[in-house]
Structure formats: C-alpha cells, structure tokens
C-alpha cells in the first residue's frame, strides 16, 4: 500500500482515482480562473478609452467623395450576357 492510498483511507476518500480527480478539478478550476482574469484584463485594456491617436500618430481621414472625383482611367470589367441564349 502506497503512502497516497494510506492518506486516502485516513482522509475518508475511497480510492486513488478520487484523489487524482480532485487534483484534476483543482487544476482545471485554476486554469479557468487564470484564463478569465487574463481575458478580463485584456478586454478592459482594449476597451479603455485611451487616446490611441497619439500612439499611432496623426489620424488620417479618408474622403470617399474625393476618391471618386479623382479616379481616372480605371480598368472596366466586361461581361458577356448569355441570359437569353438558347441552344
């Protein structure tokens, strides 16, 4: 009889498997807790209203109307319409 089995019998646990399952449950609970803390921390950091324009430099505004006005000599697609061709 190993020491772990003796300890299990003294503590009232039924078997070595029960001890192992308790360890697995504790490890799983710890891993889930750590993952929740990390996820919450990152969510808080990314959702914070920090001024990211200073970190990224001057913000660039894209004006779609100017893009359409300045678009010249763009290639056009040609599609053949075979909707009414009956063979």
N, CA, C and O atoms as a GROMACS GRO file, in nm:
protein
  348
    1UNK      N    1   0.084  -0.116   0.000
    1UNK     CA    2   0.000   0.000   0.000
    1UNK      C    3   0.090   0.124   0.000
    1UNK      O    4   0.180   0.138   0.083
    2UNK      N    5   0.063   0.213  -0.095
    2UNK     CA    6   0.146   0.333  -0.105
    2UNK      C    7   0.100   0.438  -0.005
    2UNK      O    8  -0.007   0.428   0.055
    3UNK      N    9   0.183   0.536   0.010
    3UNK     CA   10   0.154   0.643   0.105
    3UNK      C   11   0.026   0.718   0.066
    3UNK      O   12  -0.053   0.755   0.153
    4UNK      N   13   0.008   0.740  -0.063
    4UNK     CA   14  -0.110   0.814  -0.109
    4UNK      C   15  -0.238   0.737  -0.077
    4UNK      O   16  -0.339   0.797  -0.040
    5UNK      N   17  -0.234   0.606  -0.092
    5UNK     CA   18  -0.352   0.525  -0.063
    5UNK      C   19  -0.380   0.526   0.086
    5UNK      O   20  -0.496   0.529   0.128
    6UNK      N   21  -0.275   0.523   0.168
    6UNK     CA   22  -0.293   0.530   0.313
    6UNK      C   23  -0.355   0.663   0.354
    6UNK      O   24  -0.446   0.669   0.436
    7UNK      N   25  -0.303   0.770   0.294
    7UNK     CA   26  -0.358   0.903   0.323
    7UNK      C   27  -0.504   0.910   0.280
    7UNK      O   28  -0.587   0.969   0.349
    8UNK      N   29  -0.534   0.849   0.167
    8UNK     CA   30  -0.672   0.850   0.117
    8UNK      C   31  -0.764   0.775   0.211
    8UNK      O   32  -0.876   0.818   0.236
    9UNK      N   33  -0.718   0.664   0.262
    9UNK     CA   34  -0.803   0.587   0.353
    9UNK      C   35  -0.822   0.659   0.486
    9UNK      O   36  -0.929   0.651   0.546
   10UNK      N   37  -0.719   0.729   0.532
   10UNK     CA   38  -0.730   0.805   0.656
   10UNK      C   39  -0.824   0.924   0.637
   10UNK      O   40  -0.906   0.955   0.724
   11UNK      N   41  -0.813   0.990   0.522
   11UNK     CA   42  -0.894   1.109   0.496
   11UNK      C   43  -1.038   1.075   0.463
   11UNK      O   44  -1.124   1.163   0.462
   12UNK      N   45  -1.065   0.949   0.436
   12UNK     CA   46  -1.201   0.909   0.405
   12UNK      C   47  -1.231   0.903   0.257
   12UNK      O   48  -1.346   0.879   0.218
   13UNK      N   49  -1.131   0.924   0.173
   13UNK     CA   50  -1.154   0.914   0.030
   13UNK      C   51  -1.154   0.769  -0.009
   13UNK      O   52  -1.089   0.686   0.054
   14UNK      N   53  -1.227   0.738  -0.113
   14UNK     CA   54  -1.246   0.598  -0.146
   14UNK      C   55  -1.130   0.537  -0.223
   14UNK      O   56  -1.101   0.419  -0.205
   15UNK      N   57  -1.063   0.611  -0.305
   15UNK     CA   58  -0.959   0.549  -0.386
   15UNK      C   59  -0.858   0.654  -0.434
   15UNK      O   60  -0.875   0.774  -0.414
   16UNK      N   61  -0.756   0.603  -0.497
   16UNK     CA   62  -0.653   0.688  -0.557
   16UNK      C   63  -0.712   0.770  -0.671
   16UNK      O   64  -0.669   0.883  -0.694
   17UNK      N   65  -0.808   0.714  -0.743
   17UNK     CA   66  -0.871   0.785  -0.854
   17UNK      C   67  -0.943   0.909  -0.805
   17UNK      O   68  -0.944   1.013  -0.872
   18UNK      N   69  -1.004   0.899  -0.689
   18UNK     CA   70  -1.072   1.015  -0.636
   18UNK      C   71  -0.973   1.127  -0.602
   18UNK      O   72  -1.002   1.245  -0.624
   19UNK      N   73  -0.857   1.089  -0.551
   19UNK     CA   74  -0.752   1.189  -0.523
   19UNK      C   75  -0.708   1.253  -0.654
   19UNK      O   76  -0.690   1.375  -0.662
   20UNK      N   77  -0.689   1.170  -0.755
   20UNK     CA   78  -0.644   1.220  -0.885
   20UNK      C   79  -0.749   1.314  -0.944
   20UNK      O   80  -0.715   1.418  -1.000
   21UNK      N   81  -0.875   1.276  -0.933
   21UNK     CA   82  -0.982   1.362  -0.985
   21UNK      C   83  -0.988   1.494  -0.911
   21UNK      O   84  -1.015   1.598  -0.972
   22UNK      N   85  -0.964   1.493  -0.781
   22UNK     CA   86  -0.962   1.618  -0.706
   22UNK      C   87  -0.849   1.709  -0.757
   22UNK      O   88  -0.867   1.830  -0.769
   23UNK      N   89  -0.734   1.648  -0.785
   23UNK     CA   90  -0.622   1.727  -0.839
   23UNK      C   91  -0.658   1.784  -0.975
   23UNK      O   92  -0.628   1.900  -1.005
   24UNK      N   93  -0.723   1.702  -1.059
   24UNK     CA   94  -0.762   1.748  -1.192
   24UNK      C   95  -0.863   1.862  -1.182
   24UNK      O   96  -0.855   1.960  -1.255
   25UNK      N   97  -0.958   1.847  -1.090
   25UNK     CA   98  -1.058   1.952  -1.073
   25UNK      C   99  -0.994   2.082  -1.025
   25UNK      O  100  -1.030   2.189  -1.073
   26UNK      N  101  -0.901   2.073  -0.932
   26UNK     CA  102  -0.834   2.194  -0.884
   26UNK      C  103  -0.752   2.259  -0.994
   26UNK      O  104  -0.753   2.382  -1.009
   27UNK      N  105  -0.682   2.177  -1.072
   27UNK     CA  106  -0.602   2.230  -1.183
   27UNK      C  107  -0.693   2.296  -1.287
   27UNK      O  108  -0.661   2.404  -1.337
   28UNK      N  109  -0.804   2.232  -1.318
   28UNK     CA  110  -0.897   2.288  -1.417
   28UNK      C  111  -0.956   2.419  -1.366
   28UNK      O  112  -0.966   2.516  -1.440
   29UNK      N  113  -0.995   2.421  -1.239
   29UNK     CA  114  -1.051   2.544  -1.182
   29UNK      C  115  -0.948   2.656  -1.184
   29UNK      O  116  -0.981   2.771  -1.213
   30UNK      N  117  -0.825   2.624  -1.152
   30UNK     CA  118  -0.719   2.725  -1.154
   30UNK      C  119  -0.695   2.776  -1.296
   30UNK      O  120  -0.679   2.897  -1.317
   31UNK      N  121  -0.692   2.686  -1.393
   31UNK     CA  122  -0.669   2.725  -1.532
   31UNK      C  123  -0.783   2.813  -1.584
   31UNK      O  124  -0.759   2.912  -1.653
   32UNK      N  125  -0.905   2.777  -1.551
   32UNK     CA  126  -1.020   2.857  -1.594
   32UNK      C  127  -1.016   2.994  -1.527
   32UNK      O  128  -1.045   3.096  -1.590
   33UNK      N  129  -0.981   2.997  -1.399
   33UNK     CA  130  -0.972   3.125  -1.329
   33UNK      C  131  -0.866   3.217  -1.389
   33UNK      O  132  -0.889   3.337  -1.406
   34UNK      N  133  -0.752   3.160  -1.419
   34UNK     CA  134  -0.645   3.240  -1.480
   34UNK      C  135  -0.687   3.289  -1.618
   34UNK      O  136  -0.662   3.404  -1.653
   35UNK      N  137  -0.750   3.202  -1.696
   35UNK     CA  138  -0.796   3.243  -1.829
   35UNK      C  139  -0.899   3.355  -1.819
   35UNK      O  140  -0.899   3.447  -1.901
   36UNK      N  141  -0.988   3.347  -1.720
   36UNK     CA  142  -1.087   3.453  -1.702
   36UNK      C  143  -1.021   3.584  -1.662
   36UNK      O  144  -1.060   3.691  -1.710
   37UNK      N  145  -0.923   3.578  -1.575
   37UNK     CA  146  -0.854   3.701  -1.534
   37UNK      C  147  -0.778   3.764  -1.650
   37UNK      O  148  -0.781   3.886  -1.668
   38UNK      N  149  -0.711   3.681  -1.728
   38UNK     CA  150  -0.637   3.734  -1.844
   38UNK      C  151  -0.733   3.792  -1.946
   38UNK      O  152  -0.709   3.900  -2.000
   39UNK      N  153  -0.842   3.721  -1.973
   39UNK     CA  154  -0.940   3.771  -2.069
   39UNK      C  155  -1.005   3.900  -2.025
   39UNK      O  156  -1.023   3.992  -2.105
   40UNK      N  157  -1.040   3.908  -1.898
   40UNK     CA  158  -1.100   4.031  -1.845
   40UNK      C  159  -1.000   4.146  -1.849
   40UNK      O  160  -1.037   4.259  -1.881
   41UNK      N  161  -0.876   4.117  -1.816
   41UNK     CA  162  -0.773   4.221  -1.821
   41UNK      C  163  -0.751   4.274  -1.961
   41UNK      O  164  -0.740   4.395  -1.981
   42UNK      N  165  -0.744   4.184  -2.058
   42UNK     CA  166  -0.724   4.229  -2.196
   42UNK      C  167  -0.846   4.304  -2.247
   42UNK      O  168  -0.833   4.404  -2.317
   43UNK      N  169  -0.965   4.255  -2.212
   43UNK     CA  170  -1.087   4.323  -2.255
   43UNK      C  171  -1.091   4.464  -2.197
   43UNK      O  172  -1.129   4.558  -2.266
   44UNK      N  173  -1.054   4.477  -2.072
   44UNK     CA  174  -1.052   4.609  -2.008
   44UNK      C  175  -0.948   4.699  -2.073
   44UNK      O  176  -0.974   4.817  -2.097
   45UNK      N  177  -0.833   4.643  -2.101
   45UNK     CA  178  -0.726   4.723  -2.163
   45UNK      C  179  -0.764   4.767  -2.303
   45UNK      O  180  -0.743   4.883  -2.340
   46UNK      N  181  -0.821   4.676  -2.382
   46UNK     CA  182  -0.855   4.710  -2.519
   46UNK      C  183  -0.979   4.798  -2.528
   46UNK      O  184  -0.994   4.873  -2.624
   47UNK      N  185  -1.067   4.790  -2.430
   47UNK     CA  186  -1.189   4.870  -2.433
   47UNK      C  187  -1.172   5.004  -2.362
   47UNK      O  188  -1.266   5.084  -2.359
   48UNK      N  189  -1.056   5.028  -2.307
   48UNK     CA  190  -1.036   5.154  -2.235
   48UNK      C  191  -1.031   5.269  -2.335
   48UNK      O  192  -0.982   5.254  -2.447
   49UNK      N  193  -1.082   5.384  -2.294
   49UNK     CA  194  -1.084   5.498  -2.386
   49UNK      C  195  -0.949   5.569  -2.393
   49UNK      O  196  -0.942   5.691  -2.381
   50UNK      N  197  -0.845   5.493  -2.411
   50UNK     CA  198  -0.712   5.554  -2.420
   50UNK      C  199  -0.700   5.629  -2.552
   50UNK      O  200  -0.761   5.592  -2.652
   51UNK      N  201  -0.622   5.732  -2.551
   51UNK     CA  202  -0.604   5.812  -2.672
   51UNK      C  203  -0.505   5.739  -2.763
   51UNK      O  204  -0.384   5.756  -2.749
   52UNK      N  205  -0.556   5.661  -2.854
   52UNK     CA  206  -0.469   5.583  -2.943
   52UNK      C  207  -0.417   5.664  -3.058
   52UNK      O  208  -0.322   5.622  -3.125
   53UNK      N  209  -0.476   5.781  -3.086
   53UNK     CA  210  -0.426   5.862  -3.197
   53UNK      C  211  -0.287   5.916  -3.168
   53UNK      O  212  -0.207   5.934  -3.260
   54UNK      N  213  -0.257   5.942  -3.042
   54UNK     CA  214  -0.122   5.990  -3.010
   54UNK      C  215  -0.020   5.879  -3.028
   54UNK      O  216   0.093   5.903  -3.072
   55UNK      N  217  -0.060   5.758  -2.995
   55UNK     CA  218   0.033   5.647  -3.009
   55UNK      C  219   0.054   5.611  -3.156
   55UNK      O  220   0.163   5.569  -3.194
   56UNK      N  221  -0.049   5.628  -3.238
   56UNK     CA  222  -0.040   5.591  -3.379
   56UNK      C  223   0.002   5.707  -3.467
   56UNK      O  224   0.025   5.688  -3.586
   57UNK      N  225   0.011   5.824  -3.412
   57UNK     CA  226   0.044   5.941  -3.492
   57UNK      C  227  -0.085   6.013  -3.530
   57UNK      O  228  -0.191   5.985  -3.474
   58UNK      N  229  -0.076   6.104  -3.624
   58UNK     CA  230  -0.193   6.179  -3.667
   58UNK      C  231  -0.290   6.086  -3.738
   58UNK      O  232  -0.250   6.002  -3.818
   59UNK      N  233  -0.417   6.102  -3.708
   59UNK     CA  234  -0.517   6.016  -3.771
   59UNK      C  235  -0.542   6.065  -3.913
   59UNK      O  236  -0.542   6.186  -3.940
   60UNK      N  237  -0.561   5.972  -4.002
   60UNK     CA  238  -0.582   6.003  -4.143
   60UNK      C  239  -0.729   5.980  -4.174
   60UNK      O  240  -0.784   5.873  -4.147
   61UNK      N  241  -0.793   6.083  -4.231
   61UNK     CA  242  -0.933   6.072  -4.269
   61UNK      C  243  -0.940   6.038  -4.418
   61UNK      O  244  -0.873   6.100  -4.500
   62UNK      N  245  -1.022   5.940  -4.451
   62UNK     CA  246  -1.040   5.900  -4.590
   62UNK      C  247  -1.170   5.962  -4.638
   62UNK      O  248  -1.276   5.944  -4.578
   63UNK      N  249  -1.162   6.034  -4.747
   63UNK     CA  250  -1.279   6.100  -4.804
   63UNK      C  251  -1.322   6.023  -4.929
   63UNK      O  252  -1.255   6.032  -5.032
   64UNK      N  253  -1.431   5.946  -4.924
   64UNK     CA  254  -1.472   5.867  -5.039
   64UNK      C  255  -1.514   5.952  -5.158
   64UNK      O  256  -1.493   5.913  -5.273
   65UNK      N  257  -1.572   6.069  -5.132
   65UNK     CA  258  -1.614   6.154  -5.243
   65UNK      C  259  -1.493   6.201  -5.323
   65UNK      O  260  -1.497   6.202  -5.446
   66UNK      N  261  -1.385   6.240  -5.255
   66UNK     CA  262  -1.262   6.281  -5.324
   66UNK      C  263  -1.202   6.166  -5.404
   66UNK      O  264  -1.150   6.184  -5.514
   67UNK      N  265  -1.210   6.046  -5.347
   67UNK     CA  266  -1.157   5.929  -5.418
   67UNK      C  267  -1.232   5.907  -5.549
   67UNK      O  268  -1.171   5.876  -5.651
   68UNK      N  269  -1.365   5.923  -5.546
   68UNK     CA  270  -1.444   5.903  -5.668
   68UNK      C  271  -1.420   6.016  -5.768
   68UNK      O  272  -1.419   5.993  -5.889
   69UNK      N  273  -1.401   6.138  -5.718
   69UNK     CA  274  -1.376   6.251  -5.808
   69UNK      C  275  -1.241   6.236  -5.877
   69UNK      O  276  -1.229   6.271  -5.995
   70UNK      N  277  -1.140   6.186  -5.807
   70UNK     CA  278  -1.005   6.179  -5.861
   70UNK      C  279  -0.975   6.049  -5.934
   70UNK      O  280  -0.864   6.031  -5.985
   71UNK      N  281  -1.070   5.960  -5.942
   71UNK     CA  282  -1.046   5.832  -6.010
   71UNK      C  283  -1.052   5.854  -6.160
   71UNK      O  284  -1.154   5.895  -6.214
   72UNK      N  285  -0.941   5.825  -6.227
   72UNK     CA  286  -0.933   5.844  -6.371
   72UNK      C  287  -0.871   5.720  -6.434
   72UNK      O  288  -0.783   5.656  -6.376
   73UNK      N  289  -0.917   5.686  -6.553
   73UNK     CA  290  -0.863   5.577  -6.635
   73UNK      C  291  -0.856   5.444  -6.560
   73UNK      O  292  -0.756   5.372  -6.567
   74UNK      N  293  -0.962   5.412  -6.489
   74UNK     CA  294  -0.966   5.283  -6.420
   74UNK      C  295  -1.010   5.175  -6.518
   74UNK      O  296  -1.094   5.200  -6.604
   75UNK      N  297  -0.956   5.056  -6.505
   75UNK     CA  298  -0.999   4.948  -6.596
   75UNK      C  299  -1.144   4.910  -6.567
   75UNK      O  300  -1.189   4.909  -6.452
   76UNK      N  301  -1.216   4.880  -6.672
   76UNK     CA  302  -1.356   4.842  -6.655
   76UNK      C  303  -1.371   4.694  -6.690
   76UNK      O  304  -1.301   4.642  -6.777
   77UNK      N  305  -1.459   4.631  -6.622
   77UNK     CA  306  -1.484   4.489  -6.647
   77UNK      C  307  -1.588   4.474  -6.756
   77UNK      O  308  -1.684   4.551  -6.763
   78UNK      N  309  -1.569   4.375  -6.840
   78UNK     CA  310  -1.663   4.349  -6.948
   78UNK      C  311  -1.721   4.210  -6.928
   78UNK      O  312  -1.648   4.111  -6.920
   79UNK      N  313  -1.852   4.206  -6.919
   79UNK     CA  314  -1.919   4.078  -6.900
   79UNK      C  315  -2.012   4.053  -7.019
   79UNK      O  316  -2.087   4.141  -7.059
   80UNK      N  317  -2.005   3.934  -7.074
   80UNK     CA  318  -2.097   3.895  -7.180
   80UNK      C  319  -2.224   3.840  -7.117
   80UNK      O  320  -2.220   3.756  -7.028
   81UNK      N  321  -2.337   3.891  -7.166
   81UNK     CA  322  -2.465   3.847  -7.110
   81UNK      C  323  -2.519   3.733  -7.194
   81UNK      O  324  -2.560   3.752  -7.308
   82UNK      N  325  -2.518   3.615  -7.138
   82UNK     CA  326  -2.570   3.496  -7.206
   82UNK      C  327  -2.703   3.452  -7.146
   82UNK      O  328  -2.738   3.335  -7.153
   83UNK      N  329  -2.777   3.546  -7.088
   83UNK     CA  330  -2.902   3.511  -7.024
   83UNK      C  331  -3.009   3.466  -7.122
   83UNK      O  332  -3.092   3.381  -7.087
   84UNK      N  333  -3.010   3.521  -7.243
   84UNK     CA  334  -3.115   3.488  -7.339
   84UNK      C  335  -3.066   3.403  -7.455
   84UNK      O  336  -3.128   3.402  -7.561
   85UNK      N  337  -2.956   3.332  -7.438
   85UNK     CA  338  -2.904   3.245  -7.543
   85UNK      C  339  -2.962   3.107  -7.522
   85UNK      O  340  -2.941   3.045  -7.418
   86UNK      N  341  -3.035   3.057  -7.624
   86UNK     CA  342  -3.094   2.924  -7.616
   86UNK      C  343  -3.031   2.836  -7.725
   86UNK      O  344  -3.037   2.872  -7.842
   87UNK      N  345  -2.974   2.728  -7.690
   87UNK     CA  346  -2.915   2.635  -7.788
   87UNK      C  347  -2.996   2.510  -7.797
   87UNK      O  348  -2.963   2.420  -7.874
   0.00000   0.00000   0.00000
